Amino acid sequence: MAAHLSKILSDSEKVFDFVVNEGNGVKGLCDMGIQELPNQYIQPLEERITTSTVITDDSIPIIDASNWDDPKVADQICKAAQNWGFFQVINHGVPIQVLDNIKETSHRFFSLPAEEKKKYTKENSVSRNVRYGTSFTPEAEKTLGWRDYLSLVHVSHDEASLFWPTSCREEALEYLKRCDTVIRKILKSLIAGLNVKAIDEEKEQLLMGSKRINFNYYPKCPNPELSVGVGRHSDISTITVLLQDDIGGLYVKKIETNDWIHVPPVNGALVINIGDALQIMSNDKYKSVEHRVIANGSKNRVSVPIFLHPKPTSVIGPLQETLKNGEKPIYKQILYSDYTNIFFSKGHDRKDTIEFAKI
């Protein structure tokens, strides 16, 4: 084992083949007893998070949603979307047991033998809506992230029953179903804040025409100070609903000061963030913000985001309601699939993708 590992680590191409092309992921390196970070994962100094770059006495808003009908809840959601782009929701109605189950499921999937997980790589998966991989876009990234993932696009229950891995299928579907009310309540509040009176079928396709759930796995890293789990980026969703475990590691860039703020794990909370699509639709009233995930040197960490997207065939741009008082549109009307193609064709690049959409 040690000799085989040494042989792999001695050649950067062999590392890439082992992790990416052969589908072993960074967990495969950890399982072989890696003691030192391969060069591909060593981030440039400006991308590393240190105690000197982090503010610890500030935090994103925590919103109590025990009464969704209270106008104060909607007001807090809209203000957080404007001022932070991130917030946490507690007492949201999703049972703790469901949250615990999906975290346990994450660990269970990534504990499968490599041969089982390889069935879902880009080259092997029988469905384009099921994808197991590592980092973000390894072929386009200068430096890789210390993360493996499973991505599941929800088209229908029947399609999921056919193609999603049996080790996590039922739990993922149950989690999506339980989060649906939370998602709709949040979107209703955000859209009302843009003077949109109701979410009709057309608006629903624009806001949540596509759903994707990810299982993210961040193995214990031998040199966490040199690496990152996920590099700085903004999401391209309308909103993202994230479940963290109790380890923590998510950092958000504060809009006013550009300081990096840790998003502390809160038991039972869901972390919500605004994506580029909603920033565009709101004509910059709501903000998608940069965030990133550190590597961890002591434990294996998981997180489970649900990404709500427009349908690929949707055309997005500032909603007419955001321009009714004579405001000038900041963004053009663009096909959403064109936007996603740009995002996934390169490595994480802060918020550069949104520049493509500006007039």
Residue frames as qw, qx, qy, qz and C-alpha x, y, z in Angstrom:
[[0.000, 0.884, 0.468, 0.000, 0.00, 0.00, 0.00],
 [0.292, -0.822, 0.092, 0.480, 2.73, 2.50, 1.00],
 [0.417, -0.195, 0.595, 0.659, 4.80, 1.67, -2.10],
 [0.251, 0.572, 0.686, 0.374, 1.74, 2.05, -4.35],
 [0.092, -0.937, -0.290, 0.171, 0.87, 5.41, -2.75],
 [0.380, -0.637, 0.300, 0.600, 4.45, 6.64, -3.13],
 [0.400, 0.116, 0.681, 0.603, 4.38, 5.68, -6.80],
 [0.131, 0.787, 0.569, 0.200, 1.17, 7.63, -7.37],
 [0.216, -0.930, -0.129, 0.267, 2.32, 10.74, -5.51],
 [0.532, -0.380, 0.371, 0.660, 5.65, 10.86, -7.34],
 [0.183, 0.164, 0.602, 0.760, 3.94, 11.87, -10.59],
 [0.272, 0.260, 0.251, -0.892, 1.37, 14.69, -10.80],
 [0.524, 0.116, -0.528, -0.658, -0.33, 13.04, -13.78],
 [0.411, -0.111, -0.904, 0.051, -0.73, 9.83, -11.79],
 [0.042, 0.246, 0.606, -0.756, -2.34, 11.77, -8.95],
 [0.429, 0.241, -0.098, -0.865, -4.83, 13.32, -11.38],
 [0.522, 0.063, -0.757, -0.388, -5.58, 9.95, -12.97],
 [0.272, -0.145, -0.890, 0.336, -6.06, 8.24, -9.62],
 [0.097, 0.326, 0.509, -0.791, -8.28, 10.96, -8.14],
 [0.427, 0.426, -0.029, -0.797, -10.20, 12.20, -11.19],
 [0.515, 0.313, -0.611, -0.513, -10.03, 9.79, -14.11],
 [0.369, -0.001, -0.928, 0.050, -10.18, 6.60, -12.06],
 [0.520, -0.551, -0.347, -0.552, -12.86, 8.04, -9.77],
 [0.608, -0.206, -0.635, 0.431, -11.12, 7.44, -6.45],
 [0.242, -0.898, -0.173, -0.326, -11.58, 11.05, -5.32],
 [0.067, 0.664, -0.531, 0.523, -9.61, 12.64, -2.54],
 [0.801, -0.387, 0.287, -0.355, -11.14, 10.11, -0.18],
 [0.962, 0.214, -0.134, 0.107, -9.18, 7.49, -2.10],
 [0.401, 0.598, -0.448, 0.531, -5.94, 9.29, -1.25],
 [0.420, -0.560, 0.418, -0.578, -6.98, 9.50, 2.41],
 [0.957, -0.142, 0.094, -0.236, -7.87, 5.82, 2.52],
 [0.850, 0.337, -0.267, 0.304, -4.35, 4.99, 1.29],
 [0.692, -0.558, -0.164, 0.428, -2.84, 6.89, 4.23],
 [0.429, 0.666, 0.028, 0.610, -1.65, 10.07, 2.55],
 [0.560, -0.548, -0.300, 0.544, 0.51, 12.17, 4.91],
 [0.214, -0.417, 0.145, 0.872, 1.30, 15.16, 2.71],
 [0.486, 0.701, 0.292, -0.433, -0.80, 17.27, 0.37],
 [0.653, 0.276, 0.477, 0.519, -0.13, 16.70, -3.36],
 [0.226, -0.189, 0.142, 0.945, 0.97, 19.80, -5.26],
 [0.072, -0.412, -0.639, -0.645, -2.29, 19.99, -7.21],
 [0.396, -0.720, -0.566, -0.067, -4.11, 20.87, -3.99],
 [0.449, -0.390, -0.219, 0.773, -1.76, 23.55, -2.64],
 [0.170, 0.898, 0.396, 0.093, -3.57, 26.86, -3.03],
 [0.377, 0.496, -0.098, 0.776, -1.81, 30.16, -3.80],
 [0.242, -0.129, -0.554, 0.786, -1.35, 32.35, -0.71],
 [0.259, -0.037, 0.001, -0.965, -4.18, 34.72, -1.62],
 [0.651, -0.183, -0.510, -0.532, -6.71, 31.87, -1.68],
 [0.499, -0.131, -0.787, 0.339, -5.91, 30.42, 1.74],
 [0.451, -0.756, -0.182, -0.438, -7.98, 31.25, 4.79],
 [0.498, 0.068, -0.599, 0.623, -6.08, 32.14, 7.95],
 [0.308, -0.662, -0.569, 0.378, -7.10, 33.61, 11.29],
 [0.201, -0.382, 0.026, 0.902, -5.82, 36.98, 10.09],
 [0.126, -0.062, -0.546, -0.826, -8.31, 37.02, 7.20],
 [0.364, -0.467, -0.778, -0.211, -11.40, 36.02, 9.19],
 [0.268, -0.388, 0.238, -0.849, -13.73, 38.10, 11.38],
 [0.332, -0.164, -0.917, 0.146, -15.05, 36.07, 14.31],
 [0.030, 0.322, 0.579, -0.748, -17.26, 38.62, 16.09],
 [0.465, 0.299, -0.114, -0.826, -19.87, 38.91, 13.33],
 [0.301, 0.104, 0.945, 0.071, -22.34, 36.47, 11.82],
 [0.207, -0.205, -0.601, -0.744, -25.06, 36.18, 9.21],
 [0.533, -0.212, 0.184, -0.798, -28.68, 36.66, 10.40],
 [0.063, -0.112, -0.988, 0.090, -30.50, 33.80, 12.09],
 [0.453, -0.124, -0.165, -0.867, -34.24, 33.92, 11.36],
 [0.271, 0.097, 0.877, -0.384, -36.84, 32.14, 13.50],
 [0.362, -0.006, -0.561, -0.744, -39.49, 30.79, 11.12],
 [0.071, 0.191, 0.920, -0.335, -41.75, 29.20, 13.74],
 [0.355, 0.677, 0.512, -0.392, -44.54, 31.42, 12.37],
 [0.425, 0.138, 0.544, 0.710, -44.12, 31.73, 8.61],
 [0.071, 0.762, 0.551, 0.332, -47.21, 33.96, 8.41],
 [0.340, -0.789, -0.156, 0.489, -45.68, 36.65, 10.63],
 [0.461, 0.874, 0.037, 0.148, -44.82, 39.62, 8.35],
 [0.308, -0.850, 0.420, 0.081, -41.64, 40.10, 10.38],
 [0.771, -0.139, 0.569, 0.250, -40.27, 36.80, 9.05],
 [0.632, 0.631, 0.340, 0.295, -40.70, 37.90, 5.42],
 [0.050, 0.987, -0.116, 0.096, -39.16, 41.28, 6.23],
 [0.545, -0.651, 0.505, 0.156, -36.14, 39.65, 7.86],
 [0.788, 0.165, 0.516, 0.292, -35.67, 37.32, 4.88],
 [0.478, 0.814, 0.196, 0.266, -35.72, 40.21, 2.39],
 [0.160, -0.950, 0.266, -0.039, -33.35, 42.36, 4.45],
 [0.692, -0.419, 0.546, 0.218, -30.91, 39.48, 4.84],
 [0.739, 0.412, 0.438, 0.303, -31.04, 38.85, 1.09],
 [0.279, 0.933, 0.038, 0.226, -30.21, 42.50, 0.44],
 [0.224, -0.899, 0.346, -0.144, -27.56, 43.07, 3.09],
 [0.537, -0.491, 0.685, 0.024, -25.87, 39.68, 3.39],
 [0.592, 0.370, -0.595, -0.398, -26.98, 37.34, 0.62],
 [0.483, 0.017, -0.860, 0.162, -26.92, 34.64, 3.32],
 [0.481, -0.422, 0.334, -0.693, -29.01, 33.78, 6.37],
 [0.154, 0.008, -0.978, 0.137, -29.87, 30.81, 8.57],
 [0.611, -0.300, -0.208, -0.703, -33.42, 29.63, 9.26],
 [0.035, 0.069, -0.919, 0.387, -34.40, 27.82, 12.45],
 [0.370, 0.326, 0.688, -0.533, -37.76, 26.30, 13.49],
 [0.271, 0.312, -0.484, -0.771, -38.52, 25.86, 9.80],
 [0.817, 0.095, 0.153, -0.548, -40.58, 22.70, 10.10],
 [0.730, 0.350, -0.584, -0.060, -38.21, 20.08, 8.66],
 [0.859, -0.504, -0.001, -0.088, -37.87, 17.37, 11.36],
 [0.232, -0.766, 0.600, 0.023, -34.47, 17.00, 13.00],
 [0.765, -0.090, 0.636, 0.043, -34.58, 13.27, 12.26],
 [0.719, 0.656, 0.214, 0.086, -34.80, 13.99, 8.53],
 [0.152, 0.920, -0.352, 0.081, -31.79, 16.31, 8.79],
 [0.503, -0.546, 0.669, -0.022, -29.81, 13.73, 10.75],
 [0.846, 0.207, 0.491, 0.016, -30.73, 10.99, 8.27],
 [0.626, 0.774, 0.001, 0.094, -29.46, 12.91, 5.26],
 [0.058, -0.835, 0.540, -0.084, -26.13, 13.63, 6.97],
 [0.673, -0.278, 0.685, -0.038, -25.74, 9.96, 7.87],
 [0.812, 0.491, 0.317, -0.005, -26.64, 9.07, 4.28],
 [0.333, 0.892, -0.306, 0.011, -23.86, 11.31, 3.00],
 [0.298, -0.616, 0.727, -0.054, -21.26, 9.46, 5.05],
 [0.785, 0.060, 0.609, -0.094, -22.74, 6.13, 3.97],
 [0.730, 0.680, 0.065, -0.036, -22.48, 6.88, 0.23],
 [0.280, 0.836, -0.462, 0.103, -18.88, 8.05, 0.41],
 [0.497, -0.471, 0.716, -0.135, -17.96, 5.01, 2.50],
 [0.920, 0.314, 0.174, -0.158, -18.93, 2.75, -0.41],
 [0.714, -0.160, 0.452, 0.510, -16.10, 0.96, -2.23],
 [0.008, 0.528, -0.333, -0.781, -14.52, 3.02, -5.00],
 [0.080, 0.076, 0.871, 0.478, -15.79, 0.53, -7.59],
 [0.060, 0.645, 0.753, -0.113, -19.37, 1.26, -6.54],
 [0.002, 0.785, 0.138, -0.604, -18.98, 5.04, -6.64],
 [0.169, -0.321, 0.590, 0.722, -17.24, 4.89, -10.03],
 [0.255, 0.453, 0.830, 0.203, -20.53, 3.72, -11.56],
 [0.072, 0.887, 0.432, -0.146, -21.71, 7.33, -11.31],
 [0.325, -0.465, 0.256, 0.783, -18.74, 9.19, -12.82],
 [0.389, 0.612, -0.134, -0.676, -19.25, 11.25, -15.97],
 [0.250, 0.378, -0.799, -0.396, -17.89, 8.42, -18.12],
 [0.107, -0.040, -0.993, 0.043, -19.91, 5.64, -16.47],
 [0.317, 0.281, 0.564, -0.709, -23.21, 7.08, -15.24],
 [0.209, 0.376, 0.837, 0.338, -26.25, 5.88, -17.16],
 [0.016, 0.883, 0.465, 0.060, -27.95, 9.23, -16.49],
 [0.357, 0.482, -0.069, 0.797, -26.62, 12.72, -17.09],
 [0.412, -0.721, -0.054, -0.555, -28.63, 13.71, -13.99],
 [0.848, -0.523, 0.056, 0.063, -26.49, 11.56, -11.69],
 [0.557, 0.672, -0.326, 0.364, -22.86, 12.55, -11.31],
 [0.763, -0.590, 0.014, 0.263, -20.14, 11.53, -8.87],
 [0.577, 0.654, -0.128, 0.473, -16.95, 13.58, -9.03],
 [0.644, -0.444, -0.214, 0.585, -14.31, 15.54, -7.21],
 [0.253, -0.212, 0.051, 0.943, -13.28, 19.19, -6.79],
 [0.395, 0.593, 0.249, -0.656, -15.40, 21.38, -9.16],
 [0.770, 0.628, -0.026, -0.107, -14.21, 21.27, -12.78],
 [0.736, -0.467, 0.340, 0.353, -10.86, 19.46, -12.45],
 [0.692, 0.349, 0.373, 0.510, -9.94, 19.73, -16.14],
 [0.212, 0.811, 0.169, 0.519, -10.24, 23.54, -16.00],
 [0.501, -0.865, -0.009, -0.023, -8.93, 24.29, -12.50],
 [0.349, 0.712, -0.509, 0.335, -5.41, 25.47, -11.78],
 [0.007, -0.279, 0.821, -0.498, -5.63, 24.13, -8.23],
 [0.505, -0.298, -0.753, -0.297, -7.99, 21.38, -7.10],
 [0.482, -0.500, 0.234, -0.681, -10.35, 21.51, -4.13],
 [0.062, 0.169, -0.943, 0.279, -10.27, 18.96, -1.31],
 [0.593, 0.158, 0.397, -0.683, -13.82, 17.67, -1.89],
 [0.007, 0.103, 0.925, 0.366, -15.71, 14.78, -3.43],
 [0.446, 0.190, 0.235, -0.842, -19.39, 15.04, -4.34],
 [0.192, 0.326, 0.899, 0.220, -22.48, 13.29, -5.64],
 [0.242, 0.229, -0.030, -0.943, -24.86, 15.47, -7.65],
 [0.185, 0.374, 0.907, 0.058, -28.48, 14.44, -8.30],
 [0.235, 0.023, -0.201, -0.951, -30.77, 16.47, -10.56],
 [0.336, 0.309, 0.806, -0.376, -34.41, 15.86, -9.70],
 [0.208, 0.000, -0.572, -0.793, -36.48, 15.45, -12.86],
 [0.732, -0.262, -0.238, -0.582, -39.17, 13.16, -11.48],
 [0.668, -0.408, 0.546, -0.298, -39.71, 10.56, -8.77],
 [0.957, 0.234, 0.158, -0.060, -39.78, 7.82, -11.41],
 [0.597, 0.687, -0.331, 0.250, -36.47, 8.90, -12.94],
 [0.202, -0.675, 0.593, -0.390, -34.87, 9.09, -9.50],
 [0.855, -0.188, 0.405, -0.265, -36.16, 5.60, -8.68],
 [0.910, 0.407, -0.009, 0.071, -34.45, 4.27, -11.80],
 [0.634, 0.593, -0.224, 0.443, -31.09, 6.01, -11.66],
 [0.219, -0.797, 0.372, -0.423, -30.23, 7.43, -8.24],
 [0.330, 0.288, -0.857, 0.271, -27.91, 5.28, -6.06],
 [0.661, -0.453, -0.562, -0.205, -29.87, 2.94, -3.81],
 [0.552, -0.174, -0.518, 0.629, -27.65, 3.89, -0.85],
 [0.095, -0.248, -0.257, 0.929, -29.10, 7.41, -0.72],
 [0.094, -0.321, -0.623, -0.707, -32.16, 7.51, -3.01],
 [0.361, -0.659, -0.651, -0.113, -35.00, 7.30, -0.49],
 [0.421, -0.580, -0.293, 0.633, -33.35, 9.66, 1.99],
 [0.191, -0.096, 0.266, 0.940, -32.63, 12.24, -0.74],
 [0.186, -0.442, -0.632, -0.609, -36.21, 12.14, -2.03],
 [0.433, -0.680, -0.571, 0.154, -37.61, 12.45, 1.49],
 [0.382, -0.434, -0.114, 0.808, -35.32, 15.37, 2.25],
 [0.048, 0.125, 0.424, 0.896, -36.36, 17.17, -0.96],
 [0.308, -0.576, -0.666, -0.360, -40.03, 16.61, -0.14],
 [0.466, -0.651, -0.462, 0.381, -39.66, 17.88, 3.42],
 [0.327, -0.338, 0.038, 0.882, -37.77, 20.99, 2.30],
 [0.167, 0.468, 0.603, 0.624, -40.32, 21.92, -0.36],
 [0.219, -0.867, -0.446, -0.035, -42.48, 24.01, 1.97],
 [0.467, -0.649, 0.031, 0.600, -39.45, 25.88, 3.31],
 [0.384, 0.017, 0.485, 0.785, -38.28, 26.61, -0.23],
 [0.033, 0.637, 0.600, 0.483, -41.68, 27.89, -1.33],
 [0.334, -0.859, -0.332, 0.200, -42.13, 30.08, 1.76],
 [0.455, -0.504, 0.175, 0.713, -38.72, 31.69, 1.29],
 [0.271, 0.182, 0.563, 0.759, -39.23, 32.30, -2.42],
 [0.083, -0.778, -0.583, -0.217, -42.69, 33.72, -1.76],
 [0.370, -0.815, -0.156, 0.418, -41.21, 36.22, 0.71],
 [0.425, -0.316, 0.361, 0.767, -38.36, 37.18, -1.61],
 [0.187, 0.386, 0.641, 0.636, -40.60, 37.62, -4.64],
 [0.166, -0.857, -0.487, -0.003, -43.11, 39.67, -2.65],
 [0.415, -0.680, 0.025, 0.604, -40.20, 41.93, -1.74],
 [0.266, -0.089, 0.521, 0.806, -39.79, 42.61, -5.47],
 [0.415, 0.319, 0.115, -0.844, -43.45, 43.70, -5.77],
 [0.371, 0.030, -0.820, -0.435, -44.46, 40.45, -7.44],
 [0.615, -0.266, 0.169, -0.723, -47.92, 39.62, -6.16],
 [0.896, -0.097, 0.358, -0.243, -47.95, 35.87, -6.70],
 [0.166, -0.415, 0.833, 0.326, -45.87, 32.99, -8.01],
 [0.819, 0.340, 0.045, -0.459, -47.82, 31.67, -10.99],
 [0.951, 0.072, 0.268, 0.136, -46.76, 28.63, -13.03],
 [0.599, 0.712, -0.096, 0.355, -44.48, 30.70, -15.26],
 [0.146, -0.827, 0.407, -0.360, -42.74, 32.32, -12.26],
 [0.837, -0.385, 0.375, -0.097, -42.39, 28.93, -10.57],
 [0.903, 0.320, 0.105, 0.267, -40.53, 27.55, -13.59],
 [0.326, 0.809, -0.219, 0.438, -38.28, 30.59, -13.47],
 [0.357, -0.733, 0.423, -0.395, -37.56, 30.30, -9.75],
 [0.506, -0.339, 0.775, -0.169, -37.45, 26.55, -9.19],
 [0.809, 0.389, -0.192, -0.397, -37.94, 24.84, -12.55],
 [0.763, 0.288, -0.552, 0.173, -34.89, 22.68, -11.80],
 [0.638, -0.693, 0.262, -0.209, -33.79, 21.14, -8.50],
 [0.712, 0.371, -0.549, 0.234, -30.43, 19.60, -7.72],
 [0.706, -0.681, 0.160, -0.106, -29.27, 18.03, -4.47],
 [0.517, 0.580, -0.576, 0.257, -25.57, 17.55, -3.77],
 [0.845, -0.519, -0.035, 0.123, -23.83, 15.39, -1.21],
 [0.311, 0.808, -0.402, 0.299, -20.50, 17.05, -0.42],
 [0.906, -0.368, -0.087, 0.188, -17.73, 15.13, 1.34],
 [0.167, 0.862, -0.386, 0.282, -14.63, 16.86, 2.72],
 [0.898, -0.147, -0.342, 0.235, -12.17, 14.22, 3.99],
 [0.546, -0.778, 0.103, 0.293, -9.72, 15.04, 6.74],
 [0.573, 0.780, -0.145, 0.205, -6.88, 16.91, 5.02],
 [0.825, -0.161, -0.186, 0.508, -3.19, 16.34, 5.86],
 [0.349, -0.114, -0.049, 0.929, -2.27, 20.03, 5.35],
 [0.098, 0.773, 0.627, -0.006, -5.54, 21.97, 5.72],
 [0.161, -0.789, -0.029, 0.592, -3.76, 25.33, 6.00],
 [0.194, -0.327, 0.592, 0.710, -2.51, 24.91, 2.41],
 [0.015, 0.244, 0.852, 0.463, -5.74, 23.84, 0.78],
 [0.450, 0.061, 0.193, -0.870, -9.46, 24.62, 0.50],
 [0.472, 0.249, 0.833, -0.148, -12.52, 22.43, 0.25],
 [0.407, 0.707, 0.520, 0.253, -14.25, 24.68, -2.27],
 [0.372, 0.016, 0.066, 0.926, -12.76, 27.86, -3.73],
 [0.130, 0.459, 0.301, -0.825, -14.42, 31.25, -3.60],
 [0.017, -0.235, -0.732, -0.640, -17.49, 31.57, -5.82],
 [0.485, 0.115, 0.303, -0.812, -21.11, 32.60, -5.91],
 [0.449, 0.241, 0.860, -0.009, -23.86, 30.09, -6.75],
 [0.104, 0.012, -0.513, -0.852, -25.75, 30.40, -10.03],
 [0.091, -0.459, -0.883, 0.036, -29.04, 29.30, -8.48],
 [0.253, -0.726, -0.240, -0.593, -32.04, 31.41, -7.53],
 [0.478, -0.688, 0.399, -0.372, -31.52, 30.24, -3.96],
 [0.571, 0.212, -0.779, 0.151, -29.50, 27.47, -2.30],
 [0.729, -0.555, 0.093, -0.389, -30.67, 25.61, 0.81],
 [0.499, 0.444, -0.696, 0.265, -27.71, 24.12, 2.67],
 [0.833, -0.537, -0.044, -0.129, -27.53, 21.68, 5.55],
 [0.228, 0.664, -0.643, 0.307, -24.22, 21.74, 7.45],
 [0.772, -0.275, -0.543, 0.184, -22.96, 19.16, 9.89],
 [0.489, -0.863, -0.114, 0.058, -21.65, 20.27, 13.29],
 [0.757, -0.131, 0.083, 0.635, -18.02, 20.68, 12.19],
 [0.066, 0.931, 0.060, -0.354, -18.28, 23.96, 10.28],
 [0.571, -0.169, 0.472, 0.651, -16.05, 25.42, 7.61],
 [0.318, 0.703, 0.498, 0.396, -18.28, 27.61, 5.44],
 [0.281, -0.454, -0.091, 0.841, -17.11, 31.23, 5.05],
 [0.291, 0.801, 0.493, 0.173, -19.04, 34.12, 3.50],
 [0.377, 0.126, 0.040, 0.917, -17.70, 37.42, 2.18],
 [0.019, -0.698, -0.504, 0.508, -19.44, 40.33, 3.88],
 [0.408, 0.741, 0.398, 0.356, -20.87, 42.77, 1.34],
 [0.104, -0.993, -0.042, -0.044, -19.97, 45.99, 3.17],
 [0.366, -0.821, 0.424, 0.108, -16.43, 45.21, 4.26],
 [0.710, 0.486, -0.504, -0.075, -15.24, 42.22, 2.15],
 [0.275, -0.473, 0.773, -0.320, -14.28, 40.47, 5.40],
 [0.551, -0.001, -0.806, -0.214, -14.64, 36.70, 5.56],
 [0.538, -0.326, 0.387, -0.674, -17.26, 35.60, 8.11],
 [0.080, 0.051, -0.995, 0.029, -17.60, 32.06, 9.40],
 [0.652, -0.234, -0.259, -0.673, -21.11, 30.59, 9.22],
 [0.193, -0.301, 0.846, -0.394, -21.30, 28.69, 12.51],
 [0.367, -0.211, -0.872, -0.247, -23.22, 25.41, 12.57],
 [0.428, -0.156, 0.362, -0.813, -26.54, 25.87, 14.39],
 [0.191, 0.080, 0.974, -0.092, -28.36, 22.71, 15.41],
 [0.337, 0.567, 0.735, -0.159, -31.38, 22.16, 13.18],
 [0.172, 0.743, -0.028, -0.646, -30.72, 25.22, 11.02],
 [0.697, 0.465, 0.424, 0.343, -30.78, 25.49, 7.24],
 [0.250, -0.506, 0.193, 0.802, -28.40, 27.97, 5.60],
 [0.512, 0.730, 0.451, 0.038, -30.00, 29.93, 2.75],
 [0.282, -0.472, 0.251, 0.797, -28.11, 31.94, 0.17],
 [0.518, 0.749, 0.113, -0.397, -29.04, 34.00, -2.85],
 [0.698, 0.036, 0.524, 0.487, -27.69, 32.87, -6.22],
 [0.158, -0.198, 0.373, 0.892, -26.73, 34.81, -9.34],
 [0.017, -0.425, -0.761, -0.490, -30.05, 34.05, -11.05],
 [0.226, -0.797, -0.548, 0.117, -32.03, 35.85, -8.35],
 [0.300, -0.543, 0.033, 0.784, -29.57, 38.73, -8.23],
 [0.108, 0.050, 0.583, 0.804, -30.17, 39.15, -11.96],
 [0.146, -0.586, -0.742, -0.293, -33.97, 38.84, -11.64],
 [0.317, -0.784, -0.409, 0.343, -34.02, 41.34, -8.76],
 [0.375, 0.809, 0.025, 0.453, -31.88, 43.80, -10.76],
 [0.437, 0.339, -0.495, 0.670, -29.33, 43.78, -7.92],
 [0.524, -0.623, 0.079, -0.575, -31.77, 44.29, -5.04],
 [0.905, -0.371, 0.206, -0.041, -30.79, 40.86, -3.72],
 [0.156, 0.786, -0.596, -0.052, -27.13, 39.87, -3.69],
 [0.981, 0.003, -0.141, 0.133, -25.36, 36.63, -4.42],
 [0.191, -0.886, 0.416, -0.071, -22.08, 36.72, -2.53],
 [0.532, 0.460, -0.701, 0.120, -18.78, 34.91, -2.60],
 [0.758, -0.494, 0.330, -0.269, -18.37, 32.01, -0.24],
 [0.549, 0.457, -0.698, 0.044, -15.91, 29.16, 0.19],
 [0.904, -0.401, -0.035, -0.148, -15.20, 26.13, 2.34],
 [0.086, -0.738, 0.663, -0.090, -11.99, 25.46, 4.22],
 [0.730, 0.126, -0.672, 0.019, -10.26, 22.09, 4.42],
 [0.679, -0.626, 0.170, -0.345, -10.40, 20.35, 7.79],
 [0.340, 0.533, -0.753, 0.183, -7.48, 18.65, 9.48],
 [0.263, -0.251, 0.784, -0.502, -9.29, 16.75, 12.20],
 [0.538, 0.248, 0.733, -0.334, -12.54, 15.21, 10.91],
 [0.135, 0.237, 0.761, 0.589, -14.42, 14.16, 7.80],
 [0.231, 0.376, 0.299, -0.846, -17.08, 16.78, 7.05],
 [0.199, 0.406, 0.798, 0.398, -20.29, 16.62, 4.99],
 [0.244, 0.371, 0.195, -0.874, -22.80, 19.17, 3.74],
 [0.295, 0.407, 0.836, 0.221, -25.97, 18.80, 1.68],
 [0.151, 0.351, -0.027, -0.924, -27.08, 21.72, -0.52],
 [0.441, 0.574, 0.687, 0.062, -30.27, 21.90, -2.57],
 [0.118, -0.239, 0.282, 0.922, -29.90, 24.21, -5.56],
 [0.414, 0.676, 0.566, -0.225, -33.05, 25.78, -7.02],
 [0.248, -0.215, 0.475, 0.817, -32.56, 26.90, -10.62],
 [0.571, 0.474, -0.050, -0.668, -34.56, 28.26, -13.54],
 [0.888, 0.265, 0.373, 0.041, -35.27, 25.66, -16.21],
 [0.534, -0.220, 0.444, 0.685, -32.37, 25.49, -18.68],
 [0.272, 0.482, 0.593, 0.585, -34.70, 26.79, -21.41],
 [0.141, -0.883, -0.387, 0.225, -35.78, 29.80, -19.34],
 [0.382, 0.571, 0.001, 0.727, -34.72, 33.30, -20.31],
 [0.480, -0.664, -0.396, 0.414, -33.66, 35.30, -17.25],
 [0.255, 0.427, 0.019, 0.868, -33.25, 39.02, -16.76],
 [0.082, 0.034, 0.462, -0.882, -34.61, 41.71, -14.43],
 [0.075, 0.543, 0.834, -0.051, -38.27, 41.05, -13.65],
 [0.058, 0.602, 0.366, 0.708, -40.58, 43.70, -15.04],
 [0.477, -0.802, -0.356, -0.049, -41.81, 44.47, -11.53],
 [0.631, -0.460, -0.046, 0.623, -38.29, 45.62, -10.58],
 [0.321, 0.065, 0.314, 0.891, -38.32, 48.22, -13.37],
 [0.023, 0.724, 0.663, 0.188, -41.81, 49.64, -12.95],
 [0.205, -0.898, -0.178, 0.345, -40.60, 52.91, -11.41],
 [0.418, 0.896, -0.147, 0.007, -38.30, 53.68, -14.29],
 [0.574, -0.599, 0.516, 0.213, -35.23, 51.83, -13.02],
 [0.508, 0.629, -0.519, -0.279, -32.72, 50.94, -15.70],
 [0.997, -0.070, -0.001, -0.020, -31.99, 47.24, -16.19],
 [0.297, -0.743, 0.583, 0.142, -28.48, 46.23, -15.14],
 [0.443, -0.159, 0.860, 0.197, -28.68, 42.87, -16.90],
 [0.423, 0.226, -0.536, -0.695, -29.71, 41.69, -20.35],
 [0.889, 0.022, 0.209, -0.408, -32.15, 38.88, -21.09],
 [0.170, 0.518, -0.828, -0.133, -30.13, 35.67, -21.39],
 [0.863, -0.043, -0.433, -0.257, -30.83, 31.98, -21.89],
 [0.639, -0.654, 0.352, -0.200, -30.16, 30.30, -18.57],
 [0.966, 0.019, 0.171, 0.195, -28.43, 27.30, -20.15],
 [0.536, 0.688, -0.156, 0.464, -25.91, 29.70, -21.72],
 [0.271, -0.801, 0.338, -0.414, -25.18, 31.08, -18.27],
 [0.861, -0.382, 0.325, -0.085, -24.69, 27.63, -16.71],
 [0.893, 0.356, 0.012, 0.275, -22.46, 26.51, -19.57],
 [0.264, 0.775, -0.310, 0.484, -20.07, 29.39, -18.85],
 [0.548, -0.668, 0.353, -0.359, -20.09, 28.68, -15.12],
 [0.916, -0.203, 0.346, -0.018, -19.24, 25.00, -15.50],
 [0.790, 0.564, -0.076, 0.225, -16.63, 25.51, -18.23],
 [0.315, 0.638, -0.422, 0.562, -14.04, 26.96, -15.85],
 [0.465, -0.174, -0.689, 0.528, -12.83, 26.83, -12.28],
 [0.250, -0.834, -0.451, 0.196, -14.40, 28.90, -9.50],
 [0.424, 0.297, 0.078, 0.852, -13.65, 32.54, -10.21],
 [0.006, 0.210, 0.381, -0.900, -15.27, 34.62, -7.48],
 [0.420, 0.600, 0.527, -0.431, -18.28, 36.34, -9.13],
 [0.075, -0.370, 0.517, 0.768, -16.92, 36.73, -12.63],
 [0.187, 0.316, 0.880, 0.301, -19.68, 34.72, -14.32],
 [0.116, 0.765, 0.550, -0.315, -22.30, 37.37, -13.57],
 [0.062, -0.575, 0.252, 0.776, -20.37, 39.89, -15.65],
 [0.153, 0.099, 0.830, 0.528, -21.48, 37.92, -18.72],
 [0.033, 0.642, 0.765, 0.032, -25.08, 38.88, -17.99],
 [0.101, -0.670, -0.206, 0.706, -24.57, 42.63, -17.63],
 [0.487, 0.825, 0.283, 0.038, -25.67, 45.08, -20.28]]
